[in-house]
């Protein structure tokens, strides 16, 4: 019985968000029946979410026309931003579905080849450390998303019960009141509106969670392969041959060719991830600056504790989401550059000059990092995260100046 790949185990952890969001991960779409089978739920969820986005935008439009306060107008802006971002991520996944399946096949193939190589303690430590951290991050995100659903969906019910207990009056509260600008504010519509908002929130969290966790998983396993490749490059000139005073050039060239080919596959794998996530990442970084600025500003000007907690939650989730995006991009970039150091430490000074020249070529290429970008406008790394915070702070200062006047 063949051993289950670690990559497949990590993909299994993503089954829940992909299954219930309707996003297709591994199924081949070859005919009309496949489209019905694997696209129906996604189509339903997309139409459902579009209706929620439309209600939020219409609510803000009505607020501007009727001259409502800034807080009232922007109260649904974080929800709208997250919803639009989830929609963009899911559409991007759909458009580049073939590339998604290609990167899955590439990472499976790389792990199977690694399983055929000799494993040692250091390599196993690399694998265990990286996969353990990935599992911890995904588990934390699952807990946070589930907590958001519970808190936002149960809070109105608790407030309704408390008010009814005190005043004996039933007030039709919702997690977000934007839907009542589109339908009559009557009791008969209230349960439907509540269900609509609950599932809209679930769709947003499922689609964002599915896209982001797949991104984290791909970056982690590419990083693992880069670190394993660095280990093999560092040991390409064996200590045994050095101690014997014999350098076997033929054996070296065979191993060197395999490592170079391995490196090329990793470069291509990074390019595939770039194709899938480049455009959605650009939208993510731009919207995050807006979201962090707006939620932070609203926290500073409102007095209602419930509203403050709501905006603080959105602020925390926005910061966490864009941080992990940049963090994993940064980890992949740094791992790709470690190849250069590994070549330097491979005891090249014992090899023939022509061999050293070939090693220098690899080292020079490795100094150009494999990186993910926001559609070519910015590299996805921790510096990008700092730029997002800097932009958000600039917008925040501008809003404070305008609002104080």
QUILIN-V666897 format. One record per backbone hydrogen bond with DSSP energy under -1.0 kcal/mol. NH is the residue of the N-H (numbers start at 0). CO is the residue of the C=O. E is the energy in kcal/mol with one decimal. If there is no record, write none. Layout:
# QUILIN-V666897
nh=NH co=CO e=E
nh=NH co=CO e=E
This chain:
# QUILIN-V666897
nh=8 co=4 e=-1.8
nh=9 co=5 e=-2.1
nh=10 co=6 e=-2.1
nh=11 co=7 e=-1.9
nh=13 co=10 e=-1.4
nh=14 co=11 e=-1.4
nh=17 co=13 e=-1.9
nh=18 co=14 e=-3.0
nh=19 co=15 e=-2.4
nh=20 co=16 e=-1.4
nh=34 co=30 e=-1.9
nh=35 co=31 e=-2.3
nh=36 co=32 e=-2.4
nh=37 co=33 e=-2.9
nh=38 co=34 e=-1.7
nh=39 co=35 e=-1.0
nh=42 co=38 e=-2.7
nh=43 co=39 e=-2.5
nh=44 co=40 e=-2.8
nh=45 co=41 e=-2.5
nh=46 co=42 e=-2.4
nh=47 co=43 e=-2.2
nh=48 co=44 e=-2.6
nh=49 co=45 e=-2.5
nh=50 co=46 e=-1.8
nh=51 co=47 e=-1.4
nh=52 co=48 e=-2.5
nh=53 co=49 e=-2.7
nh=54 co=50 e=-2.0
nh=55 co=51 e=-2.0
nh=56 co=52 e=-2.5
nh=57 co=53 e=-2.6
nh=58 co=54 e=-2.2
nh=59 co=55 e=-2.0
nh=60 co=56 e=-2.3
nh=61 co=57 e=-2.8
nh=62 co=58 e=-2.1
nh=63 co=59 e=-2.1
nh=64 co=60 e=-2.5
nh=65 co=61 e=-2.6
nh=67 co=62 e=-3.1
nh=72 co=68 e=-2.3
nh=73 co=69 e=-2.3
nh=79 co=75 e=-2.6
nh=80 co=76 e=-2.8
nh=81 co=77 e=-2.5
nh=82 co=78 e=-2.4
nh=83 co=79 e=-2.7
nh=84 co=80 e=-2.4
nh=85 co=81 e=-2.6
nh=86 co=82 e=-2.3
nh=87 co=83 e=-2.5
nh=88 co=84 e=-2.5
nh=89 co=85 e=-2.3
nh=90 co=86 e=-2.4
nh=91 co=87 e=-2.5
nh=92 co=88 e=-2.1
nh=93 co=89 e=-2.0
nh=94 co=90 e=-2.9
nh=95 co=91 e=-2.2
nh=96 co=93 e=-1.3
nh=99 co=95 e=-2.0
nh=100 co=96 e=-2.2
nh=101 co=97 e=-1.7
nh=102 co=98 e=-2.5
nh=103 co=99 e=-1.9
nh=104 co=100 e=-2.1
nh=105 co=101 e=-2.6
nh=106 co=102 e=-2.4
nh=107 co=103 e=-2.1
nh=108 co=104 e=-2.5
nh=109 co=105 e=-2.3
nh=110 co=106 e=-2.0
nh=111 co=107 e=-2.5
nh=112 co=108 e=-2.1
nh=113 co=109 e=-2.0
nh=114 co=110 e=-2.1
nh=123 co=119 e=-2.3
nh=124 co=120 e=-2.1
nh=125 co=121 e=-1.9
nh=126 co=122 e=-2.2
nh=127 co=123 e=-2.8
nh=128 co=124 e=-2.4
nh=129 co=125 e=-2.2
nh=130 co=126 e=-2.5
nh=131 co=127 e=-2.1
nh=132 co=128 e=-1.9
nh=133 co=129 e=-2.1
nh=134 co=130 e=-2.5
nh=135 co=131 e=-1.9
nh=136 co=132 e=-2.4
nh=137 co=133 e=-2.5
nh=138 co=134 e=-2.4
nh=139 co=135 e=-2.3
nh=140 co=136 e=-2.4
nh=141 co=137 e=-2.3
nh=142 co=138 e=-2.3
nh=143 co=139 e=-2.6
nh=144 co=140 e=-2.6
nh=145 co=141 e=-2.5
nh=146 co=142 e=-2.4
nh=147 co=143 e=-2.2
nh=148 co=144 e=-2.0
nh=149 co=145 e=-2.3
nh=150 co=146 e=-3.0
nh=151 co=147 e=-2.5
nh=152 co=148 e=-1.8
nh=153 co=149 e=-2.0
nh=154 co=150 e=-1.9
nh=157 co=153 e=-2.3
nh=158 co=154 e=-2.5
nh=159 co=155 e=-2.5
nh=160 co=156 e=-2.2
nh=161 co=157 e=-2.4
nh=162 co=158 e=-2.4
nh=163 co=159 e=-2.5
nh=164 co=160 e=-2.1
nh=165 co=161 e=-1.7
nh=166 co=162 e=-3.1
nh=167 co=163 e=-1.6
nh=172 co=170 e=-1.7
nh=179 co=176 e=-1.2
nh=180 co=177 e=-1.7
nh=181 co=178 e=-1.8
nh=182 co=178 e=-1.3
nh=185 co=183 e=-2.1
nh=188 co=185 e=-1.1
nh=192 co=188 e=-2.4
nh=193 co=189 e=-2.4
nh=194 co=190 e=-2.5
nh=195 co=191 e=-2.5
nh=196 co=192 e=-2.0
nh=197 co=193 e=-2.3
nh=198 co=194 e=-2.5
nh=199 co=195 e=-2.0
nh=200 co=196 e=-2.2
nh=201 co=197 e=-2.0
nh=202 co=198 e=-2.7
nh=203 co=199 e=-2.2
nh=204 co=200 e=-2.3
nh=205 co=201 e=-2.7
nh=206 co=202 e=-2.9
nh=207 co=203 e=-2.4
nh=208 co=204 e=-2.3
nh=209 co=205 e=-2.6
nh=210 co=206 e=-2.2
nh=211 co=207 e=-2.6
nh=212 co=208 e=-2.5
nh=213 co=209 e=-1.8
nh=214 co=210 e=-1.8
nh=215 co=211 e=-2.7
nh=216 co=212 e=-2.3
nh=217 co=213 e=-2.6
nh=218 co=214 e=-2.5
nh=219 co=215 e=-2.3
nh=220 co=216 e=-2.3
nh=221 co=217 e=-2.2
nh=222 co=218 e=-2.4
nh=223 co=219 e=-2.5
nh=224 co=220 e=-1.9
nh=225 co=221 e=-2.3
nh=226 co=222 e=-2.4
nh=227 co=223 e=-2.5
nh=228 co=224 e=-2.5
nh=229 co=225 e=-2.4
nh=230 co=226 e=-2.0
nh=231 co=227 e=-2.1
nh=232 co=228 e=-2.6
nh=233 co=229 e=-2.2
nh=234 co=230 e=-1.1
nh=235 co=232 e=-1.3
nh=241 co=237 e=-1.4
nh=242 co=238 e=-2.6
nh=243 co=239 e=-1.8
nh=245 co=240 e=-2.1
nh=248 co=246 e=-1.1
nh=251 co=247 e=-2.0
nh=252 co=248 e=-2.6
nh=253 co=249 e=-1.9
nh=254 co=250 e=-2.1
nh=255 co=251 e=-3.2
nh=256 co=252 e=-2.4
nh=257 co=253 e=-1.5
nh=258 co=254 e=-2.1
nh=259 co=255 e=-2.4
nh=260 co=256 e=-2.2
nh=261 co=257 e=-2.2
nh=262 co=258 e=-2.4
nh=263 co=259 e=-2.2
nh=264 co=260 e=-2.0
nh=265 co=261 e=-1.9
nh=266 co=262 e=-2.2
nh=267 co=263 e=-2.3
nh=268 co=264 e=-2.4
nh=269 co=265 e=-2.2
nh=270 co=266 e=-1.8
nh=271 co=267 e=-2.0
nh=272 co=268 e=-2.1
nh=273 co=269 e=-2.2
nh=274 co=270 e=-2.1
nh=275 co=271 e=-2.0
nh=276 co=272 e=-2.4
nh=277 co=273 e=-1.9
nh=280 co=276 e=-2.3
nh=281 co=277 e=-1.6
nh=282 co=278 e=-1.9
nh=283 co=279 e=-2.1
nh=284 co=280 e=-2.6
nh=285 co=281 e=-2.3
nh=286 co=282 e=-2.6
nh=287 co=283 e=-2.0
nh=288 co=284 e=-1.5
nh=289 co=285 e=-1.4
nh=290 co=286 e=-3.0
nh=291 co=287 e=-3.0
nh=292 co=288 e=-2.0
nh=293 co=289 e=-2.5
nh=294 co=290 e=-2.6
nh=295 co=291 e=-2.0
nh=296 co=292 e=-2.2
nh=297 co=293 e=-2.4
nh=298 co=294 e=-1.9
nh=299 co=295 e=-1.2
nh=301 co=297 e=-1.4
nh=307 co=303 e=-2.2
nh=308 co=304 e=-2.4
nh=309 co=305 e=-2.0
nh=310 co=306 e=-2.6
nh=311 co=307 e=-2.6
nh=312 co=308 e=-2.1
nh=313 co=309 e=-1.9
nh=314 co=310 e=-2.6
nh=315 co=311 e=-2.6
nh=316 co=312 e=-2.5
nh=317 co=313 e=-2.6
nh=318 co=314 e=-2.4
nh=319 co=315 e=-2.6
nh=320 co=316 e=-2.5
nh=321 co=317 e=-2.0
nh=322 co=318 e=-2.1
nh=323 co=319 e=-2.3
nh=324 co=320 e=-1.6
nh=325 co=321 e=-2.2
nh=326 co=322 e=-3.1
nh=327 co=323 e=-2.5
nh=328 co=324 e=-1.6
nh=329 co=325 e=-2.3
nh=330 co=326 e=-2.2
nh=331 co=327 e=-2.1
nh=332 co=328 e=-1.9
nh=333 co=329 e=-2.5
nh=334 co=330 e=-2.1
nh=335 co=331 e=-1.9
nh=336 co=332 e=-1.4
nh=341 co=337 e=-2.3
nh=342 co=338 e=-2.3
nh=343 co=339 e=-1.7
nh=344 co=340 e=-1.9
nh=345 co=342 e=-1.3
nh=349 co=346 e=-1.7
nh=350 co=347 e=-2.0
nh=355 co=351 e=-2.1
nh=356 co=352 e=-2.1
nh=357 co=353 e=-1.2
nh=358 co=354 e=-2.0
nh=359 co=355 e=-2.2
nh=360 co=356 e=-1.5
nh=361 co=357 e=-1.6
nh=362 co=358 e=-2.5
nh=363 co=359 e=-2.8
nh=364 co=360 e=-2.1
nh=365 co=361 e=-2.4
nh=366 co=362 e=-1.1
nh=367 co=364 e=-1.5
nh=373 co=377 e=-3.0
nh=374 co=372 e=-1.3
nh=376 co=373 e=-1.9
nh=379 co=371 e=-3.4
nh=380 co=378 e=-1.2
nh=384 co=380 e=-1.5
nh=385 co=381 e=-1.9
nh=386 co=382 e=-1.9
nh=387 co=383 e=-2.2
nh=388 co=384 e=-2.1
nh=389 co=385 e=-2.4
nh=390 co=386 e=-2.7
nh=391 co=387 e=-2.6
nh=392 co=388 e=-2.4
nh=393 co=389 e=-2.0
nh=394 co=390 e=-2.5
nh=395 co=391 e=-2.4
nh=396 co=392 e=-2.6
nh=397 co=393 e=-2.0
nh=398 co=394 e=-2.7
nh=399 co=395 e=-2.4
nh=400 co=396 e=-2.0
nh=401 co=397 e=-2.5
nh=402 co=398 e=-3.0
nh=403 co=399 e=-2.2
nh=404 co=400 e=-1.3
